[in-house]
Amino acid sequence: MKHSDWLITTGERGNPATRLDRRHLRGSAWSSGNRVRPLVHGKTYFAELLLAIRALHPGDLLLFTDWRGDPDERLDGEGTEIGAVLCEAAARGVIVKGLVWRSHLDRFQFSETENRHLGEEIEEAGGECLLDMRVRPGGSHHQKLVVLRHPGRPELDTAYAGGIDLCHSRNDDASHCGDAQAMPLAAAYGPRPPWHDVHLAVRGPAVGDLEAAFRERWDDPAPLSRSPLMRLRELLRHEDTRPGTLPPQLPDPPPCGSHTVQVLRTYPNRLLRGYPFAPDGERSIARGYLKALKRAKALVYVEDQYLWSPSVVDAFARALRDNPELRLIAVVPTVPEQDGRLTLPMYLVGRVTALERLRRAGADRVAVYGLENRSGTPVYVHAKVCVIDDVWASVGSDNINLRSWTHDSELSCAVLDESPDTRRPGDPGGLGDGARRFARELRLELAREHLDGGEPDVLCDPVGAFEAFAASAAALDSWYEDGGRGPRPPGRLRAYRPPELSRPARTLAMPLYRVLVDPDGRPVRLRRRNAY
């Protein structure tokens, strides 16, 4: 398998200012020799993260970025609150450095208060956590990353990246009973919303790439906030918001596996003073998707919180039109996260329009599902996963929407496995270069959860998997239509049927959606070229 067939090259990244590719020998845009493990569900990730942080020694390094951090969120029961765990690490001599999005004012129901408290707790313990608003207006820092480095013990170096924030509602497992420390969502999710999410644990040289991505943000000389009110408040409180010095970056950990990892990102073209490491922004997440989708022949499997920008799903629609055997399975939230007469149509219009575009391109080769737990409560799908032909897999903070591809800061890992999946000699699914073990195992793990089981030989085949999902959802939908008589069929899948939107509601919602929900942060010259 030729890496450049699936992964973007240094030139294709379109950001010569970043150190990500220059730091590699011969300037390659990826790192080989890694071992990557998917961590499905917050409970899995939090329990592992707790053990890893508590094993850090004085002088070890802990770096993290997040969209929101709730200091009282428990990683694994009483006494494991993330704020306390990070403070304990800083108090015993671990170098703790964090970047959390400052967010907008609390009246917009974002998370400035929670993030500020997390930062204050860590700094009181001797660490440093900055509230970072160095974003394009209306944008956010959406990256979720933890890097652990161990001087003298590089075999322990690990980075965690994906979709799971260190905050309320994320600590759920395969039962999907929800996190006891819940954030309110739409009423359909109940008081303890079930939550589905995916993260990655990375070991090997790619840990150095992810650390370099953190350091680029940390070393940005721009003020943490450009808001005059924010800066006045910092002045009145005598707050020193200048980042401290990081220790020199250690050599990359040695190779330890068969996985090639490419770090992909989104940064907008920041107004007035651009990011020094991305002065014209970076669109490598979008470009990574566009390149991989051009090779899609059999099956694209997506789990996504939004899947709603028509201009973004065009790349998926084009792949469906170009390849008459290609199928698309998408798993999305059944119900938007917010209720409301204005917000509900605004949130639905982008998805309805996007799905119409996909179905015009692929007709019955496009299948979209929601999830529910065994009690019938919808599961909020927060995962950001894409697997193409069981070869290319991406897990990150980015959603399939325009914000994630152009406007917010995002971080994703694309993974190629050097090891082929050999359980089906000859690869009868027709998967191009042949299925690779990591991508296939990730897809199968997610499929088995949603189906409450499933035969691996059937699910390995793209057509078999597509039909298995359809049959499971049809059986459960039929059971509900029959009044729930008899045993509940296995599986968690429901066919996704968005509420009907009237023409007036769509007409009113579309401009608000484009401006408030899914802005385009590209420079004008890129917008004219219609290029990511």
Long-range contacts (C-beta under 8 A, 24 or more apart in sequence): 1-391, 1-416, 1-418, 1-433, 1-434, 1-436, 3-30, 3-32, 3-260, 3-416, 5-295, 5-433, 6-291, 6-292, 6-295, 6-391, 6-392, 6-414, 6-416, 7-260, 7-262, 7-288, 7-291, 7-392, 7-414, 7-416, 8-262, 8-264, 8-284, 8-287, 8-288, 8-291, 12-287, 12-291, 13-282, 13-284, 13-287, 14-282, 14-283, 14-284, 14-287, 15-277, 15-278, 15-280, 15-281, 15-282, 15-284, 17-276, 17-277, 17-278, 17-279, 18-216, 18-277, 18-278, 18-282, 19-212, 19-216, 19-277, 20-209, 20-212, 20-213, 20-216, 20-263, 23-208, 23-209, 23-212, 29-262, 30-260, 30-261, 30-262, 31-204, 31-205, 31-206, 31-208, 31-209, 31-252, 31-260, 31-261, 31-262, 32-205, 32-255, 32-259, 32-260, 32-418, 33-204, 33-205, 33-254, 33-255, 33-256, 33-257, 33-258, 33-259, 34-202, 34-203, 34-204, 34-205, 34-206, 34-255, 34-256, 34-257, 34-259, 34-260, 34-261, 35-202, 35-203, 35-204, 35-256, 35-257, 35-258, 35-259, 36-200, 36-201, 36-202, 36-203, 36-206, 36-257, 36-259, 36-261, 36-413, 36-415, 36-438, 37-200, 37-201, 38-198, 38-199, 38-200, 38-395, 38-441, 38-442, 38-445, 39-160, 39-162, 39-164, 39-198, 39-199, 39-200, 39-201, 40-174, 40-197, 40-198, 40-445, 40-446, 40-449, 41-172, 41-173, 41-174, 41-196, 41-197, 41-198, 42-164, 42-170, 42-171, 42-172, 42-173, 42-179, 42-195, 42-197, 42-199, 43-171, 43-172, 43-173, 44-173, 45-160, 45-162, 45-164, 45-199, 45-201, 46-75, 46-76, 46-164, 46-170, 46-171, 47-75, 47-76, 48-201, 49-75, 49-146, 49-160, 50-75, 50-76, 50-80, 50-85, 52-148, 52-158, 53-85, 53-86, 53-89, 53-94, 53-148, 54-85, 54-88, 54-89, 55-156, 56-89, 56-94, 56-148, 56-150, 57-93, 57-94, 57-150, 58-92, 58-93, 58-94, 59-93, 59-94, 59-95, 59-151, 60-94, 60-95, 60-148, 60-149, 60-150, 60-151, 61-94, 61-95, 61-97, 61-147, 61-148, 61-149, 61-151, 61-247, 61-250, 62-86, 62-89, 62-94, 62-95, 62-96, 62-97, 62-146, 62-147, 62-148, 63-97, 63-98, 63-145, 63-146, 63-147, 63-149, 63-211, 63-214, 63-218, 64-97, 64-98, 64-99, 64-145, 64-146, 64-147, 64-166, 65-98, 65-99, 65-100, 65-141, 65-143, 65-144, 65-145, 65-214, 65-217, 65-411, 66-98, 66-99, 66-100, 66-101, 66-115, 66-143, 66-144, 66-145, 66-165, 66-166, 66-167, 67-100, 67-101, 67-111, 67-140, 67-141, 67-142, 67-143, 67-144, 67-165, 67-397, 68-100, 68-101, 68-103, 68-110, 68-111, 68-114, 68-115, 68-165, 68-166, 68-167, 69-98, 69-100, 69-111, 69-114, 69-115, 69-118, 69-129, 69-165, 69-166, 69-167, 70-111, 70-114, 70-118, 70-166, 70-167, 70-168, 70-181, 71-114, 71-117, 71-118, 71-121, 72-181, 73-166, 73-167, 73-168, 73-170, 73-171, 73-181, 74-171, 74-181, 75-171, 82-118, 82-166, 83-117, 83-118, 83-121, 83-122, 84-121, 86-118, 86-121, 86-122, 86-125, 86-127, 87-121, 87-122, 87-124, 87-125, 87-127, 88-125, 89-127, 90-122, 90-125, 90-126, 90-127, 91-125, 91-126, 94-127, 95-127, 95-247, 96-122, 96-125, 96-126, 96-127, 96-128, 96-129, 97-127, 97-128, 97-129, 97-218, 97-244, 97-246, 98-122, 98-127, 98-128, 98-129, 98-130, 99-129, 99-130, 99-132, 99-141, 99-214, 99-217, 99-218, 100-129, 100-130, 100-131, 100-132, 100-141, 101-131, 101-132, 101-133, 101-135, 101-140, 101-141, 101-142, 102-131, 102-132, 102-133, 102-224, 102-225, 102-230, 103-133, 103-140, 111-167, 114-167, 128-243, 128-244, 130-218, 130-224, 130-241, 130-243, 131-224, 131-225, 131-241, 132-217, 132-224, 133-224, 133-225, 133-226, 133-227, 133-230, 134-217, 134-220, 134-222, 134-223, 134-224, 134-225, 134-270, 134-275, 135-268, 135-270, 135-408, 135-409, 136-268, 136-269, 136-270, 136-271, 136-407, 136-521, 137-271, 138-407, 138-516, 138-519, 139-268, 139-403, 139-407, 139-408, 139-409, 139-519, 139-521, 140-408, 140-409, 141-217, 141-408, 141-409, 142-397, 142-398, 142-404, 142-408, 142-409, 142-410, 143-397, 143-409, 143-410, 143-411, 144-199, 144-397, 144-411, 145-210, 145-213, 145-214, 145-411, 147-207, 147-210, 147-211, 147-214, 149-207, 149-211, 149-250, 151-250, 154-250, 154-251, 154-253, 154-254, 155-253, 155-254, 155-256, 157-203, 157-207, 157-250, 157-253, 158-201, 158-202, 158-203, 158-207, 159-201, 159-202, 159-203, 159-206, 159-207, 159-210, 159-211, 160-199, 160-200, 160-201, 160-202, 161-199, 161-200, 161-202, 161-210, 161-395, 161-396, 161-397, 161-411, 161-412, 161-413, 162-197, 162-198, 162-199, 162-200, 162-384, 162-395, 162-396, 162-397, 162-413, 163-197, 163-198, 163-199, 163-305, 163-382, 163-383, 163-384, 163-395, 163-396, 163-397, 164-197, 164-198, 164-199, 164-382, 169-193, 169-195, 169-380, 170-195, 170-197, 170-382, 172-196, 172-197, 174-449, 175-373, 175-374, 176-371, 176-373, 176-377, 176-379, 176-492, 177-373, 185-337, 185-338, 185-380, 186-335, 186-336, 186-337, 186-338, 186-339, 187-339, 188-334, 188-335, 188-377, 188-378, 189-335, 189-377, 189-378, 189-380, 190-377, 193-380, 194-371, 194-372, 194-373, 194-377, 194-378, 194-379, 194-380, 195-379, 195-380, 195-382, 196-303, 196-371, 196-379, 196-380, 196-381, 196-382, 196-383, 197-382, 197-383, 198-303, 198-383, 198-384, 198-385, 198-395, 198-446, 199-395, 200-395, 200-413, 200-415, 202-261, 202-413, 203-253, 203-256, 203-257, 204-252, 204-253, 204-254, 204-255, 204-256, 204-257, 204-259, 204-261, 205-252, 205-253, 205-254, 205-255, 206-261, 206-263, 206-413, 207-252, 207-253, 208-249, 208-250, 208-251, 208-252, 208-253, 209-252, 209-261, 209-263, 210-263, 210-411, 210-413, 211-249, 212-249, 213-263, 213-265, 213-411, 215-246, 215-249, 216-275, 216-277, 217-277, 217-409, 218-243, 218-246, 219-243, 219-246, 219-276, 220-275, 220-276, 220-277, 221-276, 222-270, 222-273, 222-275, 226-272, 258-417, 258-418, 258-419, 258-437, 259-415, 259-416, 259-417, 259-418, 259-438, 260-415, 260-416, 260-417, 260-418, 261-413, 261-414, 261-415, 262-288, 262-413, 262-414, 262-415, 262-416, 263-411, 263-412, 263-413, 264-288, 264-394, 264-396, 264-398, 264-411, 264-412, 264-413, 264-414, 265-409, 265-410, 265-411, 265-412, 266-398, 266-404, 266-405, 266-406, 266-407, 266-408, 266-409, 266-410, 267-409, 268-406, 268-407, 268-408, 268-409, 268-521, 268-522, 269-521, 269-522, 269-523, 269-526, 280-523, 280-526, 281-406, 281-521, 281-522, 281-523, 283-405, 283-406, 283-522, 283-532, 285-396, 285-398, 285-404, 285-405, 285-410, 285-412, 286-312, 286-405, 286-406, 286-532, 287-532, 288-394, 288-412, 288-414, 289-315, 289-386, 289-394, 289-405, 290-315, 290-532, 292-386, 292-388, 292-392, 292-394, 292-414, 293-318, 293-319, 293-388, 294-319, 295-388, 295-389, 295-391, 295-392, 295-432, 296-323, 296-326, 296-388, 296-389, 297-323, 297-325, 297-326, 297-389, 297-430, 297-431, 297-432, 298-325, 298-326, 298-327, 298-389, 298-429, 298-430, 298-431, 298-432, 298-462, 299-326, 299-327, 299-328, 299-329, 299-387, 299-388, 299-389, 299-390, 299-429, 299-431, 299-462, 299-465, 299-466, 300-326, 300-327, 300-328, 300-329, 300-386, 300-387, 300-388, 300-389, 301-329, 301-385, 301-386, 301-387, 301-388, 301-443, 301-446, 301-465, 302-328, 302-329, 302-330, 302-331, 302-385, 302-386, 302-400, 303-330, 303-331, 303-332, 303-381, 303-383, 303-384, 303-385, 303-386, 303-446, 304-330, 304-331, 304-332, 304-381, 304-383, 304-384, 304-385, 304-386, 304-399, 304-400, 305-332, 305-333, 305-381, 305-382, 305-383, 305-384, 305-399, 306-332, 306-350, 306-351, 306-399, 306-400, 306-401, 307-332, 307-351, 307-354, 307-355, 307-368, 307-399, 307-400, 307-401, 308-347, 308-350, 308-351, 308-353, 308-354, 308-400, 308-401, 308-518, 309-350, 309-354, 309-400, 309-401, 309-402, 309-405, 309-518, 310-350, 310-353, 310-354, 310-357, 311-402, 312-354, 312-400, 312-401, 312-402, 312-405, 313-354, 313-357, 313-358, 313-400, 314-357, 316-358, 316-361, 316-400, 317-357, 317-358, 317-360, 317-361, 317-362, 318-361, 320-358, 320-361, 320-362, 320-365, 320-366, 321-361, 321-362, 325-430, 326-362, 326-365, 327-362, 327-365, 327-366, 327-367, 327-462, 327-463, 327-466, 328-358, 328-362, 328-365, 328-366, 328-367, 329-367, 329-369, 329-465, 329-466, 329-469, 330-366, 330-367, 330-368, 330-369, 330-496, 331-368, 331-369, 331-370, 331-371, 331-381, 331-383, 331-446, 331-450, 331-493, 332-368, 332-369, 332-370, 332-381, 332-496, 333-370, 333-378, 333-379, 333-380, 333-381, 334-370, 334-371, 334-372, 334-378, 334-379, 334-494, 334-496, 335-370, 335-378, 337-380, 342-509, 342-512, 344-499, 345-501, 345-505, 345-506, 345-508, 345-509, 346-509, 346-512, 346-513, 346-516, 346-517, 347-513, 347-517, 348-498, 348-499, 348-501, 348-509, 349-501, 349-505, 349-506, 349-509, 349-510, 349-513, 350-401, 350-513, 350-517, 350-518, 351-498, 352-498, 352-501, 352-506, 353-510, 355-498, 365-466, 367-466, 367-469, 367-470, 367-495, 368-495, 368-496, 369-450, 369-469, 369-473, 369-493, 369-494, 369-495, 369-496, 370-493, 370-494, 370-495, 370-496, 371-450, 371-492, 371-493, 371-494, 372-492, 372-494, 373-492, 374-488, 374-492, 379-492, 384-412, 385-442, 385-446, 387-439, 387-440, 387-442, 387-443, 388-439, 389-431, 389-432, 389-433, 389-435, 389-439, 389-462, 390-421, 390-429, 390-431, 390-435, 390-436, 390-439, 390-440, 390-443, 390-460, 391-416, 391-431, 391-432, 391-433, 391-434, 391-435, 391-436, 391-439, 392-416, 392-439, 393-438, 393-439, 393-442, 393-443, 395-442, 401-518, 402-518, 402-519, 402-520, 403-517, 403-518, 403-519, 405-532, 406-519, 406-520, 406-521, 406-522, 406-532, 407-519, 407-520, 407-521, 408-521, 415-439, 421-460, 423-456, 423-457, 423-460, 424-457, 424-460, 424-461, 428-461, 429-460, 429-461, 429-462, 429-463, 430-462, 431-462, 435-460, 449-492, 450-491, 450-492, 450-493, 451-490, 451-491, 451-492, 451-493, 452-490, 452-491, 452-492, 453-490, 469-493
